[in-house]
Amino acid sequence: MTAAPKLPHQRPELPDFWDKRFREAVIPWRAPGVGPELVAWVKERAPGRALVPGCGHGEEAAFLARTGWEVTALDFSQEAVAVARATLGDWSGQLVCDDFFTFTPPGPFDLVVERAFLCALPRRVWADYGPRMARLIRPGGHLVGWFFQGDEPKGPPFGLAPDQLESLLGPAFRQREQLPSQSPVPLFGTGETWQVWERLED
């Protein structure tokens, strides 16, 4: 017997899936505030242009804006954007409702901050993640954040296999740092790591 096709709110690659979860406040992947790793990393660098994809509540975007970064917070869920707008209030950045894979920024970013974004995407679209990051980040810029490792067949969250992120990002990036998360999302337990990747010259 053929399984019934999934409805839009059952497919995590579609906004409907996330609209339903934000509307019902079922958000177990929410991080407990801005992680200390990001705070320390930003403290050592001059501000530039930053992107926070899958921004959710917007805590990381708000933090970056407060420290002088020109921030674009991005989410394709209208409900998530509404929640982020309440968090961000009157801030200096841009809050955009659009698709990470298709939106057109005015130029490349110095920094992209990842938190519970890649693991929210079905594995079948992961092949596009690295090339997209390479287009969005200028040479010398960085992809930093927390990445979830796990082997659960169903998700979200969809966990990475060890060393899989290196394969996804390809030759455009080089890993500069990897540490266990100091403030993991409770849902992820010990499977979350803080990583820093530098965008190499083309």
Secondary structure, 3 states (H helix, E strand, C coil): CCCCCCCHHHCCCCHHHHHHHHHCCCCCCCCCCCCHHHHHHHHCCCCCEEEEECCCCCHHHHHHHHCCCEEEEEECCHHHHHHHHHHHCCCCCEEEECCCCCCCCCCCEEEEEEECCHHHCCHHHHHHHHHHHHHHEEEEEEEEEEEEECCCCCCCCCCECCCHHHHHHHHHEEEEEEEECCCCCHHHHHHEEEEEEEECCC
